[in-house]
Amino acid sequence: LKEGQNSARQADTNSLKYAIVDMIRLQFPKSPALCSLDRKNKALRGFRNDLTGELLCPTTLDWSDDSMWEKLHAAPNLASTMSWPRFFYPKDRYNPTDIAEGLL
């Protein structure tokens, strides 16, 4: 029974990963970063891709800073579980004094 649960969870997780890439393609159809965004190749996602990196970047950090990618790779703890990624706040509506404001 446990093996069946684990298998179902893995299938759900894999389909979700593909669905997220598809959703990003629909939401940002003109982004130049889409050409390197592949549903099956995880190596070119996350902070390695300009678009997904910006979406995952904590709201407290400035993704437009050219060195941010390097900072996030050198110190991955900058993006901790306590950080709110930008994709939770459409159109950069993050308010540091009220994190609930603009939150999806």
C-alpha positions in Angstrom: 0.0 0.0 0.0 2.8 2.4 0.9 4.6 1.7 -2.4 1.4 2.6 -4.3 1.2 5.9 -2.3 4.8 6.8 -3.1 4.3 6.0 -6.8 1.2 8.2 -7.0 2.9 11.0 -5.2 5.9 10.8 -7.6 3.6 10.9 -10.7 1.7 13.9 -9.3 5.0 15.7 -8.6 6.3 15.0 -12.1 3.1 16.2 -13.8 3.1 19.3 -11.7 6.7 20.2 -12.8 5.6 20.0 -16.4 2.5 22.0 -15.8 4.4 24.8 -14.2 6.7 25.1 -17.2 3.6 25.1 -19.5 2.0 27.8 -17.3 5.1 30.0 -17.4 5.2 29.7 -21.2 1.6 30.9 -21.4 2.1 33.7 -18.9 5.3 35.1 -20.5 5.1 34.2 -24.2 7.5 36.9 -25.3 10.2 36.3 -22.8 13.6 35.6 -24.4 14.4 33.2 -21.5 11.8 30.8 -22.8 14.1 29.4 -25.4 16.2 27.7 -22.7 13.2 26.6 -20.6 12.7 22.9 -21.3 10.0 20.7 -19.6 12.4 17.8 -19.2 15.7 19.5 -18.5 15.8 20.7 -14.9 19.4 21.9 -15.2 18.3 25.0 -17.1 15.5 26.0 -14.6 15.5 27.7 -11.3 18.0 30.5 -10.7 19.9 29.4 -13.9 17.1 30.8 -16.1 16.4 34.5 -16.2 12.7 34.2 -16.1 12.3 31.4 -13.5 15.1 33.0 -11.5 13.2 36.2 -11.3 10.0 34.5 -10.3 11.9 32.5 -7.5 14.0 35.4 -6.3 13.0 36.5 -2.8 11.2 39.8 -2.7 13.8 41.2 -0.4 16.5 40.9 -3.1 16.9 42.9 -6.3 16.9 40.5 -9.3 17.7 43.4 -11.6 21.1 43.6 -9.9 23.5 41.8 -12.4 25.3 40.1 -9.6 22.2 38.6 -7.9 22.5 35.3 -9.8 26.0 34.9 -8.5 25.0 35.8 -5.0 22.2 33.3 -4.9 24.5 30.5 -6.2 27.3 31.4 -3.8 24.9 31.6 -0.8 21.8 29.6 -1.5 20.5 30.4 2.0 19.6 33.9 0.7 16.5 32.2 -0.7 15.3 30.4 2.3 11.9 29.0 3.2 11.3 32.2 5.1 11.6 34.3 1.9 8.6 35.1 -0.2 9.3 34.5 -3.9 8.3 37.2 -6.4 5.8 34.9 -8.1 3.5 35.3 -5.1 3.3 39.1 -5.8 2.0 40.0 -9.3 3.5 43.2 -10.8 6.0 43.6 -7.9 3.3 44.5 -5.4 5.4 43.4 -2.4 5.2 45.7 0.6 7.9 44.9 3.2 5.9 46.4 6.0 2.7 44.4 5.1 3.6 41.1 3.4 -0.1 40.2 3.0 -0.7 43.2 0.8 -0.7 42.2 -2.8 -0.2 38.5 -1.9 -1.9 36.1 -4.3 
